[in-house]
Amino acid sequence: MVSRISLILVIIGALNWLMIGIFGYDIVGAIFGGQMAVVSRIVFTIVGLAGLWCITLLFSRNMASANS
């Protein structure tokens, strides 16, 4: 369950970066009051932690067997 939630958060973060890259528009910052707003920083931190968790998916037993 944690892996699935983390993956969803990483996808949301990737979409936010896509918007920044293409349009120069930070959705998270816009919703929560700017990039330096406390709530935005909490969201960025949670998405970053989810990204770190997803690194473990690269080395999980299920992923290893899927690549064989």
NORKA-V898841 format. One record per backbone hydrogen bond with DSSP energy under -1.0 kcal/mol. CO is the residue of the C=O (numbers start at 1). NH is the residue of the N-H. If there is no record, write none. Layout:
CO,NH
CO,NH
This chain:
1,5
2,6
3,7
4,8
5,9
6,10
7,11
8,12
9,13
10,14
11,15
12,16
13,17
14,18
15,19
16,20
17,21
18,22
19,23
19,25
20,24
26,30
27,31
28,32
29,34
34,37
37,41
38,42
39,43
40,44
41,45
42,46
43,47
44,48
45,49
46,50
47,51
48,52
49,53
50,54
53,56
55,58
60,64
61,65
62,66
63,67
